[in-house]
Amino acid sequence: MVHFVGAGPGAPDLLTLRGAALLEQAGCIIYAGSLVNPALLARARDGCAIYNSAGMTLEQVLDAIRRAEAAGVDTVRLHTGDPCVYGAIREQMDALDALGIPWDDTPGVSSFCGAAAALGAEYTLPGVSQTVIITRLAGRTPVPERESLAALAAHRASMVIFLSAGMLDRVQAALLEGGCPPETPAALVYKATWPEEKLVRCTVGALAQSGADAGIRSTALVLVGDFLAGSGYQRSKLYDPAFTTGYREGRA
Ligand code: SAH
């Protein structure tokens, strides 16, 4: 059986308890290259076959899984953050279904959550934004035209831009083209929750320059939106003394 496991954003103690248990019993671990903290592999039992998928094709990953199945051991397919965003898991799950190999999926802490924690930020401030857009710039992987960064920026929602730290000038241009005022708060979070984590707060108008100054080109998220200012929001209704909920009688 194959267990897809979210490794979390980097810090080894941000792995789930279930993910840890699966790693400890696996006979084969295939981890997603440099974005998975190698410290997690210390959980592998003696004799576990360990592969770095950075140098492998989908076919080679499937071969390694087939060998583990033939040996009667479970495989953990360890993906950075949570496997459900930019994890390329669908194609693996479909191939495993075709091979008749069962699988399950254990979530992890996505880097967009690790980045918010590092900044002490809440994406969904009442009166500011109640929407988080997770996206990327088109690189070699295309992005549907209707999801262009400029089109998404027009919503002025909280945004998390993955896989684009090497193209900050294009990110900045697209955000401005979409109508994001240049003074809109932005942040770059490099290697959130790793010891070498770097946080750069700036504005959309200064994004590319700030990234260049900090030497950030990869393994970073771009966060954009007024939520980063952490001001101008309304108090929550849930904890408002005057608000009645199913659990509490409001008093004016
Ligand atoms: N499934 C992962 C994303 C994989 S795509 C998740 O849930 O986080 C790889 C991209 O994720 C990187 O290019 C970078 O944009 C982002 N990323 C992954 N880990 C990160 C981290 N610790 N800090 C900042 N960005 C990270």
Residues whose N, C-alpha, C, O or C-beta is under 5 A from the ligand:
A	BS01	SAH	P9 G10 T80 G81 D82 P83 V85 Y86 G87 S110 S111 F112 I161 F162 L163 S164 V189 Y190 K191 A192 T219 A220 L221
